[in-house]
Every structure is written in structure tokens, then in C-alpha cells.
Amino acid sequence: MKVPKSIFRQTGDEKIHVENLMEKFFVNTKKYVQSKLKGDEDHYFKIKSASFSYGSRQVNSDNIVTYVEFRERYIIAGIFETRTAFNDLQFTFFRDLSCLEKPISQ
């Protein structure tokens, strides 16, 4: 599965489509890493989420990053949920599998 293009939604729209795509994206990334390492390492993957905001005290931000952490060391995929200037939601996907380019220590 390729990294999905950014998705824009109006604030009131349902996020079901985006949530299904997020889940598919994370599961696909996990399965790909497992296939490359040839192991069943479910306990090494964690999905985490955190809020982030701009450096200004005047900006009340509800921007969120949700990401897959592998072995408590590598962030291998994630999604930024941010608001545009028009108060629409933007979902930006990213993936970094560079941890597979070198041996992963146990």
C-alpha cells in the first residue's frame, strides 16, 4: 500500500472513511515490517497519539499526531490531523521504514 495522499474534510463531516483508511494504513505497514523481519512481533508495535500546537500562546490548537511506534525506538508510520485556515481538517500520512535498512538489535 502506498502512502495515501492528504485528505481534506469539513469539520462536521464524519471521519469514518478516514478512520478506516488510517487503520488499513497502519495494519499494512505493520504487516510489511513483520514480513521483512520474518517474525511475529506483535508486542513490538504500539499506536500512540499526542496533541501538538504551534509555538504561540494565542493559538488554541487541537492538532493531533497518531503514529506507530516499533520497538519503542522507531516511528514507522503516522498521520497528522491538522486544521486549515478555513477550519477544515487535513489528514497527512507519512511512513519511514529506514529502520529496515540496518540490522535491528533485539
CNS distance restraints for C-alpha pairs under 8 A (distance, minus, plus):
assign (resid   1 and name CA) (resid  25 and name CA) 7.29 0.50 0.50
assign (resid   1 and name CA) (resid  28 and name CA) 6.78 0.50 0.50
assign (resid   3 and name CA) (resid  25 and name CA) 7.61 0.50 0.50
assign (resid   3 and name CA) (resid  93 and name CA) 6.36 0.50 0.50
assign (resid   3 and name CA) (resid  94 and name CA) 6.46 0.50 0.50
assign (resid   3 and name CA) (resid  95 and name CA) 6.90 0.50 0.50
assign (resid   4 and name CA) (resid  93 and name CA) 6.19 0.50 0.50
assign (resid   5 and name CA) (resid  92 and name CA) 7.02 0.50 0.50
assign (resid   5 and name CA) (resid  93 and name CA) 6.95 0.50 0.50
assign (resid   6 and name CA) (resid  90 and name CA) 6.69 0.50 0.50
assign (resid   6 and name CA) (resid  91 and name CA) 5.43 0.50 0.50
assign (resid   6 and name CA) (resid  92 and name CA) 4.61 0.50 0.50
assign (resid   6 and name CA) (resid  93 and name CA) 6.53 0.50 0.50
assign (resid   7 and name CA) (resid  18 and name CA) 7.90 0.50 0.50
assign (resid   7 and name CA) (resid  90 and name CA) 5.62 0.50 0.50
assign (resid   7 and name CA) (resid  91 and name CA) 5.11 0.50 0.50
assign (resid   7 and name CA) (resid  92 and name CA) 6.81 0.50 0.50
assign (resid   8 and name CA) (resid  88 and name CA) 6.71 0.50 0.50
assign (resid   8 and name CA) (resid  89 and name CA) 5.61 0.50 0.50
assign (resid   8 and name CA) (resid  90 and name CA) 4.54 0.50 0.50
assign (resid   8 and name CA) (resid  91 and name CA) 6.49 0.50 0.50
assign (resid   9 and name CA) (resid  13 and name CA) 6.33 0.50 0.50
assign (resid   9 and name CA) (resid  88 and name CA) 5.76 0.50 0.50
assign (resid   9 and name CA) (resid  89 and name CA) 5.12 0.50 0.50
assign (resid   9 and name CA) (resid  90 and name CA) 6.51 0.50 0.50
assign (resid  10 and name CA) (resid  87 and name CA) 7.44 0.50 0.50
assign (resid  10 and name CA) (resid  88 and name CA) 4.62 0.50 0.50
assign (resid  10 and name CA) (resid  89 and name CA) 6.02 0.50 0.50
assign (resid  11 and name CA) (resid  87 and name CA) 6.75 0.50 0.50
assign (resid  11 and name CA) (resid  88 and name CA) 5.34 0.50 0.50
assign (resid  11 and name CA) (resid  89 and name CA) 5.99 0.50 0.50
assign (resid  15 and name CA) (resid  19 and name CA) 5.99 0.50 0.50
assign (resid  16 and name CA) (resid  20 and name CA) 6.12 0.50 0.50
assign (resid  17 and name CA) (resid  21 and name CA) 6.23 0.50 0.50
assign (resid  18 and name CA) (resid  22 and name CA) 6.04 0.50 0.50
assign (resid  19 and name CA) (resid  23 and name CA) 6.20 0.50 0.50
assign (resid  20 and name CA) (resid  24 and name CA) 6.18 0.50 0.50
assign (resid  21 and name CA) (resid  25 and name CA) 5.97 0.50 0.50
assign (resid  22 and name CA) (resid  26 and name CA) 6.16 0.50 0.50
assign (resid  22 and name CA) (resid  79 and name CA) 7.65 0.50 0.50
assign (resid  23 and name CA) (resid  27 and name CA) 6.04 0.50 0.50
assign (resid  24 and name CA) (resid  28 and name CA) 5.91 0.50 0.50
assign (resid  25 and name CA) (resid  29 and name CA) 6.16 0.50 0.50
assign (resid  26 and name CA) (resid  30 and name CA) 6.17 0.50 0.50
assign (resid  26 and name CA) (resid  68 and name CA) 7.02 0.50 0.50
assign (resid  26 and name CA) (resid  77 and name CA) 6.92 0.50 0.50
assign (resid  26 and name CA) (resid  78 and name CA) 7.78 0.50 0.50
assign (resid  27 and name CA) (resid  31 and name CA) 6.15 0.50 0.50
assign (resid  28 and name CA) (resid  32 and name CA) 6.13 0.50 0.50
assign (resid  29 and name CA) (resid  33 and name CA) 6.30 0.50 0.50
assign (resid  29 and name CA) (resid  76 and name CA) 7.81 0.50 0.50
assign (resid  29 and name CA) (resid  77 and name CA) 7.19 0.50 0.50
assign (resid  30 and name CA) (resid  34 and name CA) 6.19 0.50 0.50
assign (resid  30 and name CA) (resid  45 and name CA) 7.53 0.50 0.50
assign (resid  31 and name CA) (resid  35 and name CA) 6.09 0.50 0.50
assign (resid  32 and name CA) (resid  36 and name CA) 6.33 0.50 0.50
assign (resid  33 and name CA) (resid  37 and name CA) 6.25 0.50 0.50
assign (resid  33 and name CA) (resid  97 and name CA) 7.98 0.50 0.50
assign (resid  33 and name CA) (resid 100 and name CA) 7.67 0.50 0.50
assign (resid  34 and name CA) (resid  38 and name CA) 5.71 0.50 0.50
assign (resid  34 and name CA) (resid  39 and name CA) 5.60 0.50 0.50
assign (resid  34 and name CA) (resid  40 and name CA) 6.28 0.50 0.50
assign (resid  34 and name CA) (resid  41 and name CA) 6.84 0.50 0.50
assign (resid  35 and name CA) (resid  39 and name CA) 6.89 0.50 0.50
assign (resid  36 and name CA) (resid 100 and name CA) 7.65 0.50 0.50
assign (resid  41 and name CA) (resid  45 and name CA) 7.48 0.50 0.50
assign (resid  44 and name CA) (resid  69 and name CA) 7.98 0.50 0.50
assign (resid  44 and name CA) (resid  70 and name CA) 5.51 0.50 0.50
assign (resid  44 and name CA) (resid  71 and name CA) 4.72 0.50 0.50
assign (resid  44 and name CA) (resid  72 and name CA) 7.32 0.50 0.50
assign (resid  45 and name CA) (resid  68 and name CA) 6.64 0.50 0.50
assign (resid  45 and name CA) (resid  69 and name CA) 5.70 0.50 0.50
assign (resid  45 and name CA) (resid  70 and name CA) 4.71 0.50 0.50
assign (resid  45 and name CA) (resid  71 and name CA) 6.42 0.50 0.50
assign (resid  45 and name CA) (resid  72 and name CA) 7.94 0.50 0.50
assign (resid  46 and name CA) (resid  68 and name CA) 5.64 0.50 0.50
assign (resid  46 and name CA) (resid  69 and name CA) 5.15 0.50 0.50
assign (resid  46 and name CA) (resid  70 and name CA) 6.58 0.50 0.50
assign (resid  46 and name CA) (resid  72 and name CA) 7.98 0.50 0.50
assign (resid  47 and name CA) (resid  66 and name CA) 7.07 0.50 0.50
assign (resid  47 and name CA) (resid  67 and name CA) 5.66 0.50 0.50
assign (resid  47 and name CA) (resid  68 and name CA) 4.55 0.50 0.50
assign (resid  47 and name CA) (resid  69 and name CA) 6.18 0.50 0.50
assign (resid  48 and name CA) (resid  66 and name CA) 5.70 0.50 0.50
assign (resid  48 and name CA) (resid  67 and name CA) 5.49 0.50 0.50
assign (resid  48 and name CA) (resid  68 and name CA) 6.40 0.50 0.50
assign (resid  48 and name CA) (resid  69 and name CA) 7.19 0.50 0.50
assign (resid  49 and name CA) (resid  64 and name CA) 6.95 0.50 0.50
assign (resid  49 and name CA) (resid  65 and name CA) 5.64 0.50 0.50
assign (resid  49 and name CA) (resid  66 and name CA) 4.19 0.50 0.50
assign (resid  49 and name CA) (resid  67 and name CA) 6.30 0.50 0.50
assign (resid  50 and name CA) (resid  64 and name CA) 5.69 0.50 0.50
assign (resid  50 and name CA) (resid  65 and name CA) 5.50 0.50 0.50
assign (resid  50 and name CA) (resid  66 and name CA) 6.55 0.50 0.50
assign (resid  51 and name CA) (resid  62 and name CA) 6.57 0.50 0.50
assign (resid  51 and name CA) (resid  63 and name CA) 5.71 0.50 0.50
assign (resid  51 and name CA) (resid  64 and name CA) 4.39 0.50 0.50
assign (resid  51 and name CA) (resid  65 and name CA) 6.30 0.50 0.50
assign (resid  52 and name CA) (resid  61 and name CA) 7.34 0.50 0.50
assign (resid  52 and name CA) (resid  62 and name CA) 7.25 0.50 0.50
assign (resid  52 and name CA) (resid  63 and name CA) 5.59 0.50 0.50
assign (resid  52 and name CA) (resid  64 and name CA) 5.90 0.50 0.50
assign (resid  52 and name CA) (resid  65 and name CA) 7.23 0.50 0.50
assign (resid  53 and name CA) (resid  59 and name CA) 7.68 0.50 0.50
assign (resid  53 and name CA) (resid  60 and name CA) 7.59 0.50 0.50
assign (resid  53 and name CA) (resid  61 and name CA) 5.28 0.50 0.50
assign (resid  53 and name CA) (resid  62 and name CA) 7.13 0.50 0.50
assign (resid  53 and name CA) (resid  63 and name CA) 6.24 0.50 0.50
assign (resid  54 and name CA) (resid  59 and name CA) 6.89 0.50 0.50
assign (resid  54 and name CA) (resid  61 and name CA) 7.34 0.50 0.50
assign (resid  62 and name CA) (resid  82 and name CA) 7.48 0.50 0.50
assign (resid  62 and name CA) (resid  83 and name CA) 7.94 0.50 0.50
assign (resid  63 and name CA) (resid  80 and name CA) 7.46 0.50 0.50
assign (resid  63 and name CA) (resid  81 and name CA) 5.61 0.50 0.50
assign (resid  63 and name CA) (resid  82 and name CA) 4.67 0.50 0.50
assign (resid  63 and name CA) (resid  83 and name CA) 6.77 0.50 0.50
assign (resid  64 and name CA) (resid  80 and name CA) 5.93 0.50 0.50
assign (resid  64 and name CA) (resid  81 and name CA) 5.07 0.50 0.50
assign (resid  64 and name CA) (resid  82 and name CA) 6.62 0.50 0.50
assign (resid  65 and name CA) (resid  78 and name CA) 6.94 0.50 0.50
assign (resid  65 and name CA) (resid  79 and name CA) 5.67 0.50 0.50
assign (resid  65 and name CA) (resid  80 and name CA) 4.50 0.50 0.50
assign (resid  65 and name CA) (resid  81 and name CA) 6.11 0.50 0.50
assign (resid  66 and name CA) (resid  78 and name CA) 5.45 0.50 0.50
assign (resid  66 and name CA) (resid  79 and name CA) 5.33 0.50 0.50
assign (resid  66 and name CA) (resid  80 and name CA) 6.62 0.50 0.50
assign (resid  67 and name CA) (resid  75 and name CA) 6.74 0.50 0.50
assign (resid  67 and name CA) (resid  76 and name CA) 7.54 0.50 0.50
assign (resid  67 and name CA) (resid  77 and name CA) 5.58 0.50 0.50
assign (resid  67 and name CA) (resid  78 and name CA) 3.83 0.50 0.50
assign (resid  67 and name CA) (resid  79 and name CA) 6.28 0.50 0.50
assign (resid  68 and name CA) (resid  75 and name CA) 5.82 0.50 0.50
assign (resid  68 and name CA) (resid  76 and name CA) 5.85 0.50 0.50
assign (resid  68 and name CA) (resid  77 and name CA) 5.33 0.50 0.50
assign (resid  68 and name CA) (resid  78 and name CA) 6.08 0.50 0.50
assign (resid  69 and name CA) (resid  73 and name CA) 6.82 0.50 0.50
assign (resid  69 and name CA) (resid  74 and name CA) 5.59 0.50 0.50
assign (resid  69 and name CA) (resid  75 and name CA) 4.60 0.50 0.50
assign (resid  69 and name CA) (resid  76 and name CA) 6.23 0.50 0.50
assign (resid  69 and name CA) (resid  77 and name CA) 7.70 0.50 0.50
assign (resid  70 and name CA) (resid  74 and name CA) 5.08 0.50 0.50
assign (resid  70 and name CA) (resid  75 and name CA) 6.26 0.50 0.50
assign (resid  70 and name CA) (resid  76 and name CA) 6.72 0.50 0.50
assign (resid  74 and name CA) (resid  99 and name CA) 7.01 0.50 0.50
assign (resid  75 and name CA) (resid  96 and name CA) 7.12 0.50 0.50
assign (resid  76 and name CA) (resid  95 and name CA) 5.52 0.50 0.50
assign (resid  76 and name CA) (resid  96 and name CA) 4.82 0.50 0.50
assign (resid  76 and name CA) (resid  97 and name CA) 5.64 0.50 0.50
assign (resid  76 and name CA) (resid  99 and name CA) 7.99 0.50 0.50
assign (resid  77 and name CA) (resid  93 and name CA) 7.61 0.50 0.50
assign (resid  77 and name CA) (resid  94 and name CA) 5.55 0.50 0.50
assign (resid  77 and name CA) (resid  95 and name CA) 4.06 0.50 0.50
assign (resid  77 and name CA) (resid  96 and name CA) 6.09 0.50 0.50
assign (resid  78 and name CA) (resid  93 and name CA) 5.85 0.50 0.50
assign (resid  78 and name CA) (resid  94 and name CA) 5.35 0.50 0.50
assign (resid  78 and name CA) (resid  95 and name CA) 6.40 0.50 0.50
assign (resid  79 and name CA) (resid  91 and name CA) 6.35 0.50 0.50
assign (resid  79 and name CA) (resid  92 and name CA) 5.40 0.50 0.50
assign (resid  79 and name CA) (resid  93 and name CA) 4.44 0.50 0.50
assign (resid  79 and name CA) (resid  94 and name CA) 6.23 0.50 0.50
assign (resid  80 and name CA) (resid  90 and name CA) 7.73 0.50 0.50
assign (resid  80 and name CA) (resid  91 and name CA) 5.58 0.50 0.50
assign (resid  80 and name CA) (resid  92 and name CA) 5.06 0.50 0.50
assign (resid  80 and name CA) (resid  93 and name CA) 6.53 0.50 0.50
assign (resid  81 and name CA) (resid  89 and name CA) 6.67 0.50 0.50
assign (resid  81 and name CA) (resid  90 and name CA) 5.70 0.50 0.50
assign (resid  81 and name CA) (resid  91 and name CA) 4.70 0.50 0.50
assign (resid  81 and name CA) (resid  92 and name CA) 6.66 0.50 0.50
assign (resid  82 and name CA) (resid  89 and name CA) 5.69 0.50 0.50
assign (resid  82 and name CA) (resid  90 and name CA) 5.25 0.50 0.50
assign (resid  82 and name CA) (resid  91 and name CA) 6.62 0.50 0.50
assign (resid  83 and name CA) (resid  87 and name CA) 5.41 0.50 0.50
assign (resid  83 and name CA) (resid  88 and name CA) 5.43 0.50 0.50
assign (resid  83 and name CA) (resid  89 and name CA) 4.63 0.50 0.50
assign (resid  83 and name CA) (resid  90 and name CA) 5.99 0.50 0.50
assign (resid  84 and name CA) (resid  88 and name CA) 5.26 0.50 0.50
assign (resid  84 and name CA) (resid  89 and name CA) 6.27 0.50 0.50
assign (resid  84 and name CA) (resid  90 and name CA) 6.74 0.50 0.50
assign (resid  97 and name CA) (resid 101 and name CA) 7.69 0.50 0.50
assign (resid  98 and name CA) (resid 102 and name CA) 7.68 0.50 0.50
assign (resid  99 and name CA) (resid 103 and name CA) 7.82 0.50 0.50
assign (resid  99 and name CA) (resid 104 and name CA) 7.09 0.50 0.50
assign (resid 100 and name CA) (resid 104 and name CA) 7.25 0.50 0.50
